[in-house]
Structures are given as structure tokens and as C-alpha cells.
Amino acid sequence: MSSLFGSGGATPDMAARKEQMKQSIQQELAIANAQQLINKINENCFAKCITKPSTSLTSSQETCLSQCMSLYMAAFDQVSRSYVSRISKERSAAPGIGL
């Protein structure tokens, strides 16, 4: 009997279920990463830009929040691209390993 993740004797139905599960896990990871990014942006940018909380934001606070958020997004994007590139290189160097 083969396991869900094993390659021995996998039927087309098993392969489809494996691919569906893999895509579902990737989607859940992407959502978790996005939530973590939003939480970090909220924590750090709020602490940096909102020194005196009030009922509304000043224009300088809005500008600070916008720039802070843009920097975090750019940094996250760069780190993500570098990580994906490294993983791709590692997978091509060792094709039998990975999902």
C-alpha cells in the first residue's frame, strides 16, 4: 500500500489528490505569511509613526505610515524573491528532494 505522499504505485486519482493538497497547503502558507506581514507592519509602523494617539491621524502621521508600509512591503517582496530563488536553486541541485 502506498502512502499519500509516496510515489510508488500512485493512481491518477491519488496524484490529483496529492496535487490538490499541495496547492491547499501552499495557499494556507501564503495567507499566514500575509497575515504575519500585516501584523508586523501594524506593530512597527504604529509604534514608529503614532507617538501621540488621538481621534484622527495628522497628515505627517499618514505620510509616515504610508512610507513605513511601503518600505516593509518592498523588504518583504525582496526577501520573498530571494528565498524563492534559493529554494529553486536547491531543488534543481537535488531534484529528488522536496514536495
N, C-alpha and C positions, 0 to 999 in steps of 0.2 A: 504494500500500500504506500503510495507516495503522499508526501505532506503537501499542504497548500503552497509552500514556498520551494518545494523540491522541484527538480527538473525531470526526474525520472518518470516516464510514462504519463505525462500530463496530457489530458484530453483538451480539445479546443475550448470546452466549457470551463475547465479549470484554468486555462491560460487567460480566458476572458475575465474570470473572477479575480485572478491574481492581478491583472492589469487594472481592474476597477478598484480593487483595494489599494493598490499602489497610488492611483490617482487621488483617491479619497484621503489617504494619509498625507500626500503632498499638499492637498488643498487645506487640510487642517493645520499643517505646519505653517503654511503661508498666512493663514488667519491669525495664528498665535504670534507669528513674527510681527504682523501689522499691529496687533493689539499691544505688544510689548513696545514697539516703536512709538505708538501714540501715548502710552503711559510715560515713557521716558521723556518725550517732548513736553508733555504736560508738567511733569515734576520739575525738570530742569529749566525750562523756559519760564515757567511761572515763578520759580524761585529767583531767577535772574532778572526778570522784567517787571514783576509786580512787587515793588518794595513797600508800598502803602495801599493795601486793598481799600476799595471804595465801591460805590454803587455802579460806576461805569469806568471804562478804560480811557486814559488820556491818549492823545494822538502819538505821543512818544512811546507809551506802553504798547500800543497797537503795532507801531513800527518795529519795536524791539521784539515782540512776539513773532511777527511775520518773518523777520530776518533770522531769528533763532530757529524757527521751524524750518525755514529753507535750508539753513546750514545742517541741521540734523538729518533732513531728508537727503541732501546731497551726500553727506557722510555715509548714511545707511546704504544708499544706492551704490556708492563706490565700494564699500565693504562687501556688499552682496555680490557685485560683479566679480570682485577679486576671489571671493570664496567659490563661486560657481566655476570660475576659470580653473582654480586649483583642483577642485573636485573632478572636473572634466579631464584635466591632465593626468591625475592619479588613476582615473578609471581607464584611460587609454593606455597607461603604462602597465596596468594589471587588469586586463579585460575579464578575468574570471571572478573578480570580486565586486560586490556591490549589489544593488537592487535590480 
